């Protein structure tokens, strides 16, 4: 059986957590700048997406131990999580006034 602490210590999980922290901080800064900060929004974001990313990816990392032929699923899901978090970070940066190319906004 895989230990949950072992899953949290992987480099993949560390990068996911780093990107989540950056995303949350930029989101809070953007909300403060736009005078749209609500503590409830932070709590809602922390509960839904953060737990979903961390727990969801943690569960997907267990798939190869149960079904080795599906090892690529966890690698593919890692890439998707990184892309989703990067998109959210770029969205928060655009709220702060950073000009993004049109193809990144769609």
TORPA-443459 format. One record per residue (C-alpha): x, y, z. Coordinates in nm, 2 decimals, always signed. Layout:
<nodes>
      u      v      w
      X      Y      Z
...
</nodes>
This chain:
<nodes>
      u      v      w
  +0.00  +0.00  +0.00
  +0.12  +0.35  -0.09
  +0.17  +0.59  +0.20
  -0.01  +0.93  +0.15
  +0.30  +1.12  +0.27
  +0.50  +0.95  +0.00
  +0.26  +1.08  -0.26
  +0.28  +1.43  -0.12
  +0.66  +1.43  -0.13
  +0.68  +1.37  -0.50
  +0.83  +1.64  -0.73
  +0.50  +1.64  -0.93
  +0.30  +1.72  -0.62
  +0.55  +1.99  -0.50
  +0.51  +2.17  -0.84
  +0.13  +2.15  -0.82
  +0.14  +2.30  -0.47
  +0.38  +2.57  -0.58
  +0.15  +2.67  -0.87
  -0.15  +2.66  -0.65
  +0.02  +2.90  -0.40
  +0.12  +3.13  -0.69
  -0.24  +3.12  -0.83
  -0.40  +3.19  -0.50
  -0.17  +3.48  -0.42
  -0.22  +3.64  -0.76
  -0.59  +3.59  -0.73
  -0.60  +3.76  -0.40
  -0.38  +4.05  -0.53
  -0.60  +4.09  -0.84
  -0.91  +4.09  -0.63
  -0.76  +4.35  -0.39
  -0.65  +4.57  -0.69
  -1.00  +4.55  -0.84
  -1.16  +4.61  -0.50
  -1.35  +4.28  -0.54
  -1.19  +4.08  -0.26
  -1.42  +3.86  -0.06
  -1.30  +3.62  +0.20
  -1.57  +3.37  +0.10
  -1.43  +3.35  -0.25
  -1.09  +3.25  -0.11
  -1.24  +2.99  +0.11
  -1.45  +2.85  -0.18
  -1.14  +2.84  -0.41
  -0.94  +2.66  -0.14
  -1.20  +2.40  -0.08
  -1.30  +2.31  -0.43
  -1.01  +2.34  -0.68
  -0.72  +2.31  -0.44
  -0.85  +1.99  -0.28
  -0.95  +1.86  -0.62
  -0.61  +1.92  -0.77
  -0.42  +1.77  -0.48
  -0.65  +1.48  -0.39
  -0.74  +1.41  -0.75
  -0.39  +1.40  -0.87
  -0.29  +1.19  -0.56
  -0.55  +0.93  -0.65
  -0.44  +0.93  -1.01
  -0.09  +0.87  -0.90
  -0.21  +0.54  -0.74
  -0.34  +0.40  -1.07
  -0.01  +0.26  -1.18
  +0.03  +0.06  -0.86
  -0.31  -0.10  -0.92
  -0.30  -0.13  -1.30
  +0.05  -0.09  -1.43
  -0.07  -0.08  -1.79
  -0.23  +0.26  -1.72
  +0.09  +0.43  -1.59
  +0.06  +0.70  -1.86
  -0.27  +0.82  -1.71
  -0.09  +0.98  -1.41
  +0.17  +1.14  -1.64
  -0.10  +1.28  -1.87
  -0.31  +1.40  -1.58
  +0.00  +1.58  -1.43
  +0.04  +1.77  -1.76
  -0.33  +1.86  -1.76
  -0.31  +1.99  -1.40
  -0.01  +2.20  -1.48
  -0.18  +2.35  -1.79
  -0.49  +2.42  -1.59
  -0.30  +2.60  -1.31
  -0.08  +2.79  -1.56
  -0.40  +2.90  -1.74
  -0.54  +3.02  -1.41
  -0.22  +3.21  -1.33
  -0.22  +3.38  -1.67
  -0.59  +3.47  -1.61
  -0.50  +3.63  -1.28
  -0.20  +3.81  -1.44
  -0.44  +3.95  -1.71
  -0.66  +4.08  -1.43
  -0.36  +4.27  -1.31
  -0.31  +4.43  -1.65
  -0.07  +4.20  -1.82
  -0.14  +4.20  -2.19
  -0.18  +3.84  -2.31
  -0.20  +3.72  -2.67
  -0.56  +3.66  -2.79
  -0.50  +3.29  -2.84
  -0.42  +3.25  -2.47
  -0.74  +3.42  -2.37
  -0.97  +3.18  -2.54
</nodes>
